[in-house]
Amino acid sequence: MREISFDTETTGLNPRGGDRLVEIGGVELINHVPTGRTYHVYINPQRDMPVEAFNVHGLSAEFLSDKPLFEHVADAFLDFVGDAVLVIHNAAFDMGFINMELERCGRRTISKDQVLDTLDIARRKHPSGPNSLDALCNRYGIDNSRRVKHGALLDAEILAEVYLELIGGKQTALSLMPDEDASSSASQASNLEEGLGRFNARQRPAPLKPLLQDQEYEAHKAFVAKMGDSAIWKKYQ
């Protein structure tokens, strides 16, 4: 199963009101495990950078001025995504910007069916909250000390760790810890069975040598024969 832990940075909050995408970060996961393959790009928004957005991610209009336009990276981005599920925290925000940019340059948009929102999972699992990315890092003991400013690739890497904890943690298959969502136990067992089904036991190329010496084996046979004639032994047969 291929998934991509995904994040973006923007010039503001409203993709239909003139705000633009400025950074994309993605981390590839296969069966919930990071593969080391990532996608990262800065994008020239062709506009100024509001101070409020700059204070969040630290990306200035000057820094972004020589970066590619989204239309120049759209095909590479879509190739990386492929048919993978995008794992996003507060997906409506990021997908609003991604699909707006895809529409602007005449590319196919990404359907909701291809997106998994970790904020929805967190709200179901921890209804009392808080469920921000930083709050979830604190809850699960994930180091987010590098997150002085928001950054798409860094946040995607952190989200990959948070996502793993939300679906059961590093011991998912073993179910060592109680889960607040009781329904997850069946899912975890199913995942374990599915995972084990992919492995076939191989026969040893040569059988192991017996640990018992001949004299020990004969002594054991004599002991069993003697016990077979014992009245006490016959009582319990």
Sequence and secondary structure as in RCSB ss.txt:
>XXXX:A:sequence
MREISFDTETTGLNPRGGDRLVEIGGVELINHVPTGRTYHVYINPQRDMPVEAFNVHGLSAEFLSDKPLFEHVAD
AFLDFVGDAVLVIHNAAFDMGFINMELERCGRRTISKDQVLDTLDIARRKHPSGPNSLDALCNRYGIDNSRRVKH
GALLDAEILAEVYLELIGGKQTALSLMPDEDASSSASQASNLEEGLGRFNARQRPAPLKPLLQDQEYEAHKAFVA
KMGDSAIWKKYQ
>XXXX:A:secstr
 EEEEEEEEESSS TTTT  EEEEEEEEEETTEEEEEEEEEE   SS   HHHHHHH   HHHHTTS  HHHHHH
HHHHHHTT EEEETTHHHHHHHHHHHHHHTT     GGGEEEHHHHHHHH TT   SHHHHHHHHT   TT SS 
 HHHHHHHHHHHHHHHTT TTTTTT S  SSTTHHHHHHHHHHHHHTT      SS    SS HHHHHHHHHHHH
HHHT HHHHHT 
